[in-house]
Amino acid sequence: MLSILIPIHNDKVVKLVDELIYQCKRAKIDYEIICLDDCSKPKFKTVNAVVNGLMGVNYVELSENIGRARIRNRLAKLARYERLLFLDSDTKVSSKKFIKNYVEVFDESEAIIGGTMYDKKPPKNKKKLLHWTYGRKREAISAKKRNRNPARYFHTNNFSTTRTISLAHPFDESIEGYGYEDLAMGEQIVKAGITIRHIDNPTIHRGLKEADDFLKDQKSAINNLAELYFKKSIEDTKLIKIYHWVKKLGLIDLVIGSLRPRIEKMEQQLKAKPPSLFKLDLIKLYYFDQALNNIHIKANEYS
């Protein structure tokens, strides 16, 4: 028995839902698919509403946007079955055995991550090249590599866990905007002694964003990471390790000072072909340092 949970925000999910129904029937399992719309634009609601008439599907529209963490917690509470499968609405199932692949390993772990992949061909819209390049090189990672550090690669777009775990270790609803609510949950699960297993059962990421929107999401994510790092909810990411390394060398002020007058130009350079992920890393380091400084200033003001 499986509850498939899909939070929606400005995406079309009809093809995804149709494929999931087909695969669940082929796998001969009892299932439900809950689609919870987080206040999308009317044109997406109109398209997606048709899934509510499909067998085993429950489609609900929220009157206000409640965010990435809260909507996933609400989906877990709505689920009828113990085994859950969370899928983002901007994903596409990559294998005809996607559901079967999950079902075959449900008994082996309470938390399973399927992974992510991106189209091999670069997008026709060159403004989306940065997101595609980042996804191909930083997110489309084999299960073998992800299993070396399970919590670091815990992502919400394609993972299965149990309702018991989801309710006992919910997403942190204080995290607003985009980013890192997934890694915070992953570290929480690991600290509770629950094993995370990564498998090669990816979904294809469809929702490529143009460079400006992608960078906006990166800034939001880094602000969240700084807050979580300050609260010691997340202590192990690549960015945090780089920050610690530069700081240990006594070079953080020099590096940040040299980046400050160049940040805007570097952001513009990321829109070039091919985009430099090294420059993106430097930009993220700068934003992380600034976000931490702002948090420390606010903490001192209230102390």
Rosetta blueprint (number, residue, H / E / L):
1 M L
2 L E
3 S E
4 I E
5 L E
6 I E
7 P E
8 I E
9 H L
10 N L
11 D L
12 K L
13 V L
14 V H
15 K H
16 L H
17 V H
18 D H
19 E H
20 L H
21 I H
22 Y H
23 Q H
24 C H
25 K H
26 R H
27 A H
28 K L
29 I L
30 D L
31 Y E
32 E E
33 I E
34 I E
35 C E
36 L E
37 D E
38 D L
39 C L
40 S L
41 K L
42 P H
43 K H
44 F H
45 K H
46 T H
47 V H
48 N H
49 A H
50 V H
51 V H
52 N H
53 G H
54 L L
55 M L
56 G L
57 V E
58 N E
59 Y E
60 V E
61 E E
62 L L
63 S L
64 E L
65 N L
66 I L
67 G L
68 R H
69 A H
70 R H
71 I H
72 R H
73 N H
74 R H
75 L H
76 A H
77 K H
78 L H
79 A L
80 R L
81 Y L
82 E L
83 R E
84 L E
85 L E
86 F E
87 L E
88 D L
89 S L
90 D L
91 T E
92 K E
93 V E
94 S L
95 S L
96 K L
97 K L
98 F H
99 I H
100 K H
101 N H
102 Y H
103 V H
104 E L
105 V L
106 F H
107 D H
108 E H
109 S L
110 E L
111 A E
112 I E
113 I E
114 G L
115 G L
116 T E
117 M E
118 Y L
119 D L
120 K L
121 K L
122 P L
123 P L
124 K L
125 N L
126 K H
127 K H
128 K H
129 L H
130 L H
131 H H
132 W H
133 T H
134 Y H
135 G H
136 R H
137 K H
138 R H
139 E H
140 A L
141 I L
142 S L
143 A H
144 K H
145 K H
146 R H
147 N L
148 R L
149 N L
150 P L
151 A L
152 R L
153 Y L
154 F L
155 H L
156 T L
157 N L
158 N E
159 F E
160 S E
161 T E
162 T E
163 R H
164 T H
165 I H
166 S H
167 L H
168 A H
169 H L
170 P L
171 F L
172 D L
173 E L
174 S L
175 I L
176 E L
177 G L
178 Y L
179 G L
180 Y L
181 E H
182 D H
183 L H
184 A H
185 M H
186 G H
187 E H
188 Q H
189 I H
190 V H
191 K H
192 A L
193 G L
194 I L
195 T L
196 I E
197 R E
198 H E
199 I L
200 D L
201 N L
202 P L
203 T E
204 I E
205 H E
206 R L
207 G L
208 L L
209 K L
210 E L
211 A H
212 D H
213 D H
214 F H
215 L H
216 K H
217 D H
218 Q H
219 K H
220 S H
221 A H
222 I H
223 N H
224 N H
225 L H
226 A H
227 E H
228 L H
229 Y H
230 F H
231 K L
232 K L
233 S L
234 I L
235 E L
236 D L
237 T L
238 K H
239 L H
240 I H
241 K H
242 I H
243 Y H
244 H H
245 W H
246 V H
247 K H
248 K H
249 L L
250 G L
251 L L
252 I H
253 D H
254 L H
255 V H
256 I H
257 G H
258 S H
259 L H
260 R H
261 P H
262 R H
263 I H
264 E H
265 K H
266 M H
267 E H
268 Q H
269 Q H
270 L L
271 K L
272 A L
273 K L
274 P L
275 P L
276 S L
277 L H
278 F H
279 K H
280 L H
281 D H
282 L H
283 I H
284 K H
285 L H
286 Y H
287 Y H
288 F H
289 D H
290 Q H
291 A H
292 L H
293 N H
294 N H
295 I H
296 H H
297 I H
298 K H
299 A H
300 N H
301 E H
302 Y H
303 S L
